[in-house]
Amino acid sequence: MYVGRLACVGKTNGRLWAGYRVSSRSFPDRHAVKLNDSTVAIMPKGVKGMNSPYLSYNCVKVAQGSAIVANGVHTDLIIEKIAMGYPARDAIALSLLAMDYEKDALDTPRIAGAIAGRRAYLGIVARGGLNVSEVPLNDGDCFMVAVYGKTSFSRLEAEAASAGDVAKRMYGLMFEYPVCAAGVYEEGDGFEIGVYNGQ
């Protein structure tokens, strides 16, 4: 099954985590790059596509005790609104509503996952509407949303022990055309981030 980009939130051994994966048939020549301790970017491996916000963007941002995973430039917008004092759910909803779905040939939805204040959230804006919700997580739970095929919040079988583990497990999910993945994992009062780009 091809789901394109996906975002998920989960809880393992009492710790919240979030994951993001790029699956792509059209633009597989990309990788996840850890820019610093608070940002992961999806970037083309060459110059082609470097200036396209659909191909090159921050997919993980950590700030203000919150972590965001998302499939476009709205990643930055969401974390900025949280830094301004907006509750995470409102920051996601306002940002997705403002950016709307991508105006490409497929009307690709924008998706996001967030961990903030020991709570987890998922959001999607598609041509048909907007859905942003808190996701109550028990230990061992994981929920995802994707741009194709899995556009409703759905349960996913996944657990993780670190940010790198999140990224590796996202990459290894049985969806077609994996390209790269990133993960965020609660660590003390903050988060660690990790990436995985396959073998």
Secondary structure, DSSP 8 states (H G I E B T S, - for coil): ----SEEEEEEETTEEEEEEEEE-SS---EEEEEEETTEEEEEESSSTTTT-TTTSEEEEEEETTEEEEESSTHHHHHHHHHHTT--HHHHHHHHHHHH-S--STT---EEEEEEETTEEEEEEEETTEEEEEE----TT-EEEEESSS--S-EE-----SSHHHHHHHHHTSS-SSEEEEEEEEEETTEEEEEEE---
